[in-house]
């Protein structure tokens, strides 16, 4: 039976480490073997530190996939959708590999990250590392809970994991990754009722607004419905806040059985409706990077390591 990577549908954790890397040589067989070894590393740490609830994701960039696994292409694999409208942007950034490490202990995330970087040397350059953390009761740094609409239970797998319609890649998942930075001083100038209007829900209780109260520009609407408001967009959101005393933001990570839901969400947020009702949260945060990746099944990664 095809096995999805554990991190795809794992429950939320307290800490995360996100690594984005570029491959700098053409030793593809070594890379295939090392990715399989990293899967074993995740399993080792999960068994040794079971209380930390360790999980991980290995995902290959859309542009690098053809080099690493020539001749084997997921049905809908495509580059990140580069979208721009006025001052709202979804920029594309380089990245051949995306690795997500999550656990309820930051030291475990750090230890795994160190070992992964040692394993992948000298084949890669580390482009970026971001340390995510759980904030309060699962909120982002705006003070709101963003993953309210995430699928629950076994429905996660139907949403996030490729099925039998692409049998060679069943158990895989399409990932889209964006790093957003908040303009916190501008956001904090808004009265709480105005923040709730932008988000589309009550701040403290996280109670969603009734449809009749929900503005077309509300984040809850633009990030969950297509531009024509007819089709509900379903993704499994895996991101977490990051930041220090000067920079705050969120790592957006979505997992889906197809790249189409993410594209529809991004278009709905940036371009909005025909009346120009874009996602007003974008007035207070901006995307700094974006990448499209595919996380193959555990079976696929291990089989290809032997070829």
C-alpha positions as CSV (number, residue, x, y, z in Angstrom):
1,X,0.0,0.0,0.0
2,X,1.3,3.4,-0.9
3,X,2.3,5.4,2.1
4,X,2.1,9.2,2.2
5,X,4.9,11.1,4.1
6,X,3.9,11.4,7.7
7,X,4.2,15.2,7.8
8,X,1.6,15.7,5.1
9,X,-1.4,15.0,7.4
10,X,0.3,15.3,10.8
11,X,-1.4,17.1,13.7
12,X,-0.1,20.6,14.6
13,X,3.1,20.9,16.6
14,X,4.6,23.5,18.8
15,X,7.7,24.1,16.6
16,X,8.8,23.9,13.0
17,X,12.0,24.3,11.0
18,X,11.6,25.1,7.3
19,X,14.6,24.6,5.0
20,X,14.8,25.7,1.3
21,X,17.8,24.4,-0.6
22,X,19.3,24.6,-4.1
23,X,21.1,21.6,-5.6
24,X,24.5,22.7,-7.0
25,X,25.8,19.5,-8.7
26,X,24.5,16.8,-11.0
27,X,25.0,13.8,-8.8
28,X,21.3,12.8,-9.0
29,X,21.7,9.3,-7.8
30,X,23.4,10.5,-4.6
31,X,20.6,12.9,-4.0
32,X,17.9,10.2,-4.5
33,X,19.7,8.0,-2.0
34,X,20.2,10.8,0.5
35,X,16.5,11.8,0.4
36,X,15.6,8.2,1.2
37,X,18.1,8.3,4.1
38,X,16.5,11.5,5.4
39,X,13.1,9.7,5.6
40,X,14.8,7.1,7.8
41,X,16.2,10.0,9.9
42,X,12.7,11.3,10.5
43,X,11.6,7.8,11.6
44,X,14.6,7.4,13.9
45,X,13.9,10.7,15.7
46,X,10.2,9.9,15.9
47,X,10.9,6.6,17.6
48,X,13.7,7.9,19.9
49,X,11.7,11.0,21.0
50,X,8.1,9.8,20.6
51,X,6.9,12.4,23.1
52,X,8.0,15.2,20.7
53,X,5.6,14.0,17.9
54,X,8.2,14.4,15.2
55,X,7.2,14.6,11.6
56,X,8.8,15.7,8.3
57,X,8.1,16.4,4.7
58,X,10.6,16.2,1.8
59,X,9.4,18.0,-1.3
60,X,11.0,18.5,-4.7
61,X,10.7,21.8,-6.6
62,X,8.8,21.8,-9.9
63,X,11.9,22.9,-11.9
64,X,14.3,20.4,-10.3
65,X,12.0,17.4,-10.5
66,X,12.9,16.6,-14.1
67,X,16.6,16.4,-13.1
68,X,16.1,14.3,-10.0
69,X,13.5,11.9,-11.5
70,X,13.7,12.1,-15.3
71,X,10.9,10.5,-17.2
72,X,8.6,10.3,-14.1
73,X,6.3,13.3,-13.8
74,X,3.3,13.9,-11.6
75,X,0.3,14.6,-13.7
76,X,-0.3,18.2,-12.6
77,X,3.3,19.3,-11.7
78,X,3.7,22.9,-12.7
79,X,5.7,26.0,-11.7
80,X,4.5,28.4,-9.0
81,X,1.8,30.6,-10.4
82,X,3.4,34.1,-10.6
83,X,0.6,36.6,-10.0
84,X,0.7,40.4,-9.7
85,X,-2.1,43.0,-9.5
86,X,-1.4,46.6,-8.6
87,X,0.7,46.4,-5.4
88,X,-0.3,42.8,-4.6
89,X,2.3,40.2,-5.5
90,X,2.9,36.5,-5.3
91,X,6.6,36.4,-6.3
92,X,8.4,33.2,-7.4
93,X,11.7,32.4,-5.6
94,X,14.4,29.7,-6.3
95,X,14.3,26.4,-4.5
96,X,15.0,22.9,-5.5
97,X,14.1,21.2,-2.2
98,X,11.7,22.1,0.6
99,X,12.1,20.3,3.9
100,X,9.6,20.8,6.7
101,X,10.6,19.5,10.2
102,X,8.0,19.7,13.0
103,X,8.0,18.6,16.6
104,X,6.9,19.7,20.0
105,X,10.5,20.4,20.9
106,X,12.6,23.0,19.2
107,X,15.9,21.3,20.1
108,X,14.7,18.2,18.2
109,X,13.9,20.3,15.1
110,X,17.3,21.9,15.3
111,X,19.1,18.5,15.7
112,X,17.3,17.0,12.7
113,X,18.0,20.1,10.6
114,X,21.7,20.0,11.5
115,X,21.9,16.3,10.4
116,X,20.0,16.9,7.2
117,X,22.3,19.7,6.2
118,X,25.3,17.5,6.9
119,X,23.8,14.6,4.9
120,X,23.1,16.8,1.9
121,X,26.5,18.4,1.8
122,X,28.3,19.1,-0.6
123,X,25.4,18.8,-3.0
124,X,23.3,21.8,-1.9
125,X,23.3,25.4,-0.8
126,X,21.0,26.4,2.0
127,X,18.9,29.3,0.6
128,X,16.8,30.0,3.7
129,X,15.8,28.6,7.0
130,X,12.8,29.7,9.0
131,X,11.8,28.7,12.5
132,X,8.1,28.6,13.1
133,X,6.3,28.4,16.4
134,X,2.8,27.9,17.8
135,X,1.5,31.2,19.0
136,X,-1.0,31.3,21.8
137,X,-3.9,28.9,21.0
138,X,-2.9,28.3,17.4
139,X,-3.2,31.9,16.2
140,X,-1.0,33.8,13.8
141,X,0.7,37.1,14.8
142,X,-2.4,39.1,13.7
143,X,-4.1,37.5,16.7
144,X,-6.5,35.4,14.6
145,X,-6.7,31.7,14.0
146,X,-6.1,31.1,10.3
147,X,-6.6,27.3,9.8
148,X,-10.3,27.2,10.9
149,X,-11.4,25.7,7.6
150,X,-8.8,22.9,7.6
151,X,-10.2,19.4,6.9
152,X,-10.4,17.1,9.9
153,X,-9.7,13.5,10.5
154,X,-9.5,11.1,7.5
155,X,-10.8,13.9,5.3
156,X,-7.3,15.4,5.4
157,X,-6.0,12.5,3.2
158,X,-8.8,13.0,0.6
159,X,-7.8,16.7,0.4
160,X,-4.1,16.5,0.7
161,X,-3.0,13.3,-0.9
162,X,-3.0,12.2,-4.6
163,X,-5.2,9.2,-5.2
164,X,-5.6,6.5,-7.9
165,X,-6.3,9.1,-10.7
166,X,-2.4,9.4,-10.9
167,X,-1.4,5.9,-9.8
168,X,2.4,6.3,-10.3
169,X,2.2,9.2,-7.7
170,X,-0.5,8.0,-5.4
171,X,0.4,9.0,-1.9
172,X,2.1,12.2,-3.0
173,X,1.1,15.7,-2.4
174,X,1.4,19.1,-4.2
175,X,2.9,21.7,-1.9
176,X,2.9,25.5,-2.2
177,X,5.1,27.5,0.1
178,X,5.0,31.3,0.7
179,X,6.8,33.4,3.2
180,X,4.6,36.4,4.2
181,X,5.8,39.4,6.3
182,X,3.2,41.4,8.3
183,X,3.2,45.1,8.6
184,X,2.4,44.9,12.3
185,X,2.3,48.7,13.1
186,X,-0.2,49.2,10.3
187,X,-2.3,46.3,11.4
188,X,-2.3,47.3,15.1
189,X,-3.6,50.7,14.1
190,X,-6.8,49.1,13.1
191,X,-9.6,48.9,15.7
192,X,-10.5,45.4,16.7
193,X,-13.8,45.6,14.9
194,X,-12.0,46.6,11.7
195,X,-9.6,43.7,12.0
196,X,-12.5,41.4,12.4
197,X,-14.1,42.9,9.3
198,X,-10.9,42.2,7.3
199,X,-10.6,38.7,8.6
200,X,-14.3,37.8,8.5
201,X,-14.6,36.4,12.1
202,X,-14.6,37.4,15.7
203,X,-11.1,37.8,17.1
204,X,-11.5,36.3,20.6
205,X,-14.0,33.5,20.0
206,X,-12.9,32.8,16.4
207,X,-16.6,32.6,15.5
208,X,-17.0,33.1,11.7
209,X,-19.4,35.8,10.5
210,X,-22.7,34.8,9.0
211,X,-22.7,34.9,5.2
212,X,-24.8,38.0,5.3
213,X,-22.2,39.8,7.4
214,X,-19.2,38.6,5.5
215,X,-17.7,41.2,3.2
216,X,-16.5,40.1,-0.3
217,X,-13.1,41.4,0.6
218,X,-12.8,39.4,3.9
219,X,-9.9,37.0,4.1
220,X,-12.2,34.2,5.2
221,X,-14.1,34.5,1.9
222,X,-11.3,35.3,-0.5
223,X,-9.0,32.5,0.8
224,X,-11.8,29.9,0.9
225,X,-13.9,30.6,-2.2
226,X,-13.0,31.2,-5.9
227,X,-13.2,34.6,-7.4
228,X,-16.8,34.2,-8.5
229,X,-17.7,33.0,-4.9
230,X,-19.2,29.8,-6.4
231,X,-16.6,27.2,-5.6
232,X,-15.3,26.4,-2.2
233,X,-11.5,26.0,-2.1
234,X,-10.2,23.1,0.1
235,X,-6.6,22.9,1.1
236,X,-4.7,21.4,4.1
237,X,-2.8,24.4,5.6
238,X,0.4,23.5,7.5
239,X,2.0,26.9,8.0
240,X,3.1,28.5,11.3
241,X,4.1,32.0,12.5
242,X,7.7,33.1,12.6
243,X,9.4,36.3,13.8
244,X,11.6,38.2,16.2
245,X,11.3,41.7,17.8
246,X,11.6,43.4,14.4
247,X,10.2,41.1,11.8
248,X,6.9,39.1,12.1
249,X,5.2,36.9,9.6
250,X,3.9,33.5,8.6
251,X,5.1,30.6,6.6
252,X,2.2,29.5,4.5
253,X,2.4,25.8,3.5
254,X,-0.5,24.1,1.7
255,X,-0.8,20.4,0.8
256,X,-3.3,19.2,-1.8
257,X,-4.1,16.4,-4.1
258,X,-3.9,18.9,-7.0
259,X,-2.3,22.3,-7.5
260,X,-5.6,23.8,-8.7
261,X,-7.1,24.7,-5.3
262,X,-4.0,26.8,-4.4
263,X,-4.0,28.6,-7.8
264,X,-7.7,29.4,-7.4
265,X,-7.2,30.7,-3.8
266,X,-4.3,32.9,-4.8
267,X,-6.2,34.4,-7.8
268,X,-9.2,35.0,-5.5
269,X,-7.0,36.8,-3.0
270,X,-4.9,38.9,-5.4
271,X,-7.4,39.7,-8.2
272,X,-10.6,39.3,-6.3
273,X,-14.0,39.7,-7.8
274,X,-15.0,41.6,-11.0
275,X,-15.9,44.4,-8.7
276,X,-12.3,44.5,-7.4
277,X,-12.9,43.0,-4.0
278,X,-9.5,41.5,-3.3
279,X,-8.3,40.1,0.0
280,X,-7.9,43.1,2.3
281,X,-5.5,41.2,4.5
282,X,-3.0,41.8,1.7
283,X,-3.0,45.5,2.7
284,X,-1.2,44.4,5.9
285,X,1.0,41.6,4.7
286,X,3.2,40.9,1.7
287,X,4.6,37.7,0.1
288,X,8.4,37.6,0.0
289,X,8.8,34.3,-1.7
290,X,6.9,31.5,-3.3
291,X,7.6,27.9,-4.5
292,X,5.8,24.9,-6.0
293,X,6.9,21.5,-4.9
294,X,5.8,17.8,-5.0
295,X,6.2,15.6,-2.0
296,X,6.3,12.0,-3.3
297,X,5.1,9.0,-1.3
298,X,7.6,7.2,1.0
299,X,7.4,4.2,-1.4
300,X,8.4,6.3,-4.4
301,X,11.4,7.9,-2.7
302,X,12.7,4.6,-1.5
303,X,12.2,2.8,-4.8
304,X,13.9,5.6,-6.8
305,X,16.9,5.5,-4.4
306,X,17.6,1.9,-5.5
307,X,17.3,2.6,-9.3
